[in-house]
Amino acid sequence: MEAIAMNFIIVLASFLAMEAVAWFTHKYLMHGLLWSLHKDHHKKESSGFFEHNDFFFLIFAIPGIISLYIGMEAGYNYLFWIGLGITIYGLCYFLVHDIFIHQRFKLLRKIDNSYFKAIRRAHKMHHKHLGKEDGECFGMLWVPMKYFREQRSRA
């Protein structure tokens, strides 16, 4: 039972750490050195379903896959559970960012929840900036409290 609790803590800590990694990467790499891959997400330049920005899916998935594999080969050690936390974060990111916010698939359109509305609003504020400068709201699952308060006051 103790091992199950420890594994759960590792998965949860990895998941939460990924929000910090995503924020840092979005602010300093996507809106910096790797802007060439991210800019078509702010100003649609490519035709078709995929964007250059979708390469970040692979960039973020690789550490999770490697951790899952190495951890599994080592008898499901801590690396497996870290990889699982990374992978679960990636799934949540895909569901929230690509499906809920950007509606790349026509699902989850009518969620009436103040938390999700706050996230959608913060992301819209992020996208009001078409260039890489002057950005705001770089997080995905945690955004500034003012957006949560704004949604609560509307409810």
C-alpha positions in Angstrom: 0.0 0.0 0.0 2.9 2.3 0.8 4.3 1.8 -2.7 1.0 2.7 -4.3 0.8 5.9 -2.4 4.4 6.8 -3.3 3.7 6.1 -7.0 0.6 8.2 -6.9 2.6 11.1 -5.3 5.3 10.8 -8.1 2.6 10.8 -10.8 0.9 13.9 -9.2 4.2 15.7 -8.7 5.2 15.0 -12.3 1.9 16.2 -13.6 2.1 19.5 -11.5 5.7 20.0 -12.5 4.7 19.8 -16.2 2.5 22.9 -15.8 5.6 24.8 -14.7 7.6 23.3 -17.6 4.9 24.2 -20.0 4.7 27.8 -18.7 8.4 28.3 -18.9 8.7 26.6 -22.3 5.8 28.6 -23.7 7.1 32.0 -22.4 10.8 31.6 -23.1 11.2 29.1 -25.9 7.9 29.2 -27.9 7.9 33.0 -27.7 11.6 33.2 -28.1 14.1 30.9 -29.8 11.4 28.6 -31.2 9.0 31.3 -32.4 9.3 30.0 -35.9 7.5 26.8 -34.9 4.9 28.6 -32.7 4.0 31.7 -34.7 1.5 29.9 -36.9 -0.5 29.1 -33.8 -1.1 32.8 -33.2 -1.4 33.9 -36.8 -2.6 31.1 -39.1 -0.2 30.7 -42.0 -0.4 27.1 -42.9 -3.3 25.5 -44.7 -4.7 22.3 -43.5 -5.3 20.7 -40.2 -1.8 20.7 -38.8 0.3 23.6 -37.7 4.1 23.9 -37.2 3.2 24.4 -33.5 2.1 20.7 -33.4 5.8 19.7 -33.4 5.7 20.7 -29.7 3.5 17.7 -29.1 6.4 15.5 -30.1 9.0 17.6 -28.2 7.0 17.2 -25.0 6.0 13.5 -25.6 9.6 12.2 -26.1 10.6 12.6 -22.4 7.4 10.9 -21.3 7.8 8.0 -23.7 11.5 7.5 -22.8 10.7 7.7 -19.0 7.9 5.2 -19.4 10.1 2.8 -21.4 13.1 3.0 -19.2 11.0 2.8 -16.0 9.1 -0.2 -17.4 12.4 -2.0 -18.3 13.7 -1.4 -14.8 10.8 -3.0 -13.1 8.4 -0.1 -13.1 10.7 2.1 -11.0 10.1 5.8 -10.4 10.9 6.8 -14.0 7.8 4.9 -15.2 5.6 6.9 -12.8 7.3 10.2 -13.8 6.6 9.3 -17.5 3.0 8.5 -16.6 2.6 12.0 -15.0 4.1 13.6 -18.1 1.8 11.6 -20.3 -1.3 12.4 -18.3 -0.4 16.1 -18.5 0.0 15.8 -22.2 -3.5 14.2 -22.5 -5.0 17.0 -20.4 -3.2 19.6 -22.4 -4.5 18.1 -25.7 -8.1 18.0 -24.3 -8.0 21.5 -22.9 -6.0 23.3 -25.5 -6.7 21.6 -28.8 -10.2 20.3 -28.2 -11.8 22.6 -25.7 -10.2 26.0 -26.4 -9.3 25.8 -30.1 -12.0 23.4 -31.1 -9.8 21.4 -33.5 -12.4 18.7 -33.0 -15.9 19.7 -32.4 -16.2 18.3 -28.9 -16.5 19.8 -25.5 -18.2 22.9 -26.9 -20.8 23.6 -24.3 -18.9 23.2 -21.0 -20.6 25.6 -18.5 -18.0 25.6 -15.7 -16.3 28.7 -14.3 -12.9 27.0 -14.1 -12.9 26.1 -17.8 -14.4 29.4 -18.8 -11.5 31.2 -17.0 -8.9 29.1 -18.8 -10.6 29.8 -22.1 -10.7 33.6 -21.4 -7.0 33.6 -20.3 -6.0 31.8 -23.5 -8.0 34.3 -25.6 -6.1 37.1 -23.9 -2.8 35.3 -24.7 -3.9 35.1 -28.4 -4.8 38.7 -28.7 -1.0 39.2 -29.2 -0.1 38.1 -32.7 3.6 38.6 -32.3 6.0 37.0 -29.9 6.4 40.1 -27.7 4.0 41.4 -25.0 2.5 38.0 -24.3 0.5 37.1 -21.2 -1.1 34.0 -19.7 1.4 31.4 -20.7 0.0 28.7 -18.4 -2.5 26.1 -19.5 -4.3 24.6 -16.5 -3.4 27.4 -14.0 -3.9 31.0 -15.1 -3.9 34.3 -13.2 -6.6 34.4 -10.4 -8.3 37.5 -12.0 -9.8 35.2 -14.7 -11.3 32.9 -12.1 -12.7 35.8 -10.1 -14.1 37.3 -13.3 -15.9 34.0 -14.1 -17.2 33.7 -10.5 -18.6 37.2 -10.6 -20.5 36.4 -13.8 -22.1 33.2 -12.4 
